[in-house]
Amino acid sequence: DAGITQSPRYKITETGRQVTLMCHQTWSHSYMFWYRQDLGHGLRLIYYSAAADITDKGEVPDGYVVSRSKTENFPLTLESATRSQTSVYFCASRNREWTGELFFGEGSRLTVL
Amino acid sequence: AQSVTQLGSHVSVSEGALVLLRCNYSSSVPPYLFWYVQYPNQGLQLLLKYTSAATLVKGINGFEAEFKKSETSFHLTKPSAHMSDAAEYFCAVSDQGYSTLTFGKGTMLLVSP
């Protein structure tokens, strides 16, 4: 089925390890986004991408790396995980034409011990 | 910079009662405004949007919101709450030329029998 999928849905890791969260969408949407959701902070934008090979920082990019070699994939890497990166991460996508709607994945819950 | 403020991290209502979730925005240009809903363990989904057409906007599941420029508000209402409305609700803002949404911190709606 078409949609946006994230993997893994749950991940436990240790401080200092590298972690990659995957995001795949089947709509051929131009824009893709990574948000993190934390209690008391709502959703905060980490990085976004307007097209393949085009990425830009959001509100909280420090400690994260993204790439977009293919339109359908937008992986998020934590190069050296810290406890403050314990969060729920959401990937989202939208059409190039701005209708206002973002389509969200189901989230990846990451715990850094 | 744009921002939204949601008043009240939790709102409790009885089934059948009026639902009122408050959102105030700050934007230097005419904004686009949105309400998203998040059910437990799911991603966000669009409830309704204001994009400079009618100031009273109707969304899914009987929700509506009114854009009031003089009050810089975009409050979400529903005449009669159902148990199934229990979820977290996010207000979001974007200007007409910007690529991303800025979310509020969210309001958890609790519905009691």
Interface residues (C-beta under 8 A of the other chain):
Chain A: Y31 F33 Y35 G40 H41 G42 L43 R44 L45 Y48 A50 G58 F90 A92 W98 G100 E101 L102 F104 G105 E106 G107
Chain B: S9 Y32 F34 Y36 N41 Q42 G43 L44 Q45 L46 K49 T51 F90 S94 S99 T100 L101 T102 F103 G104 K105 G106
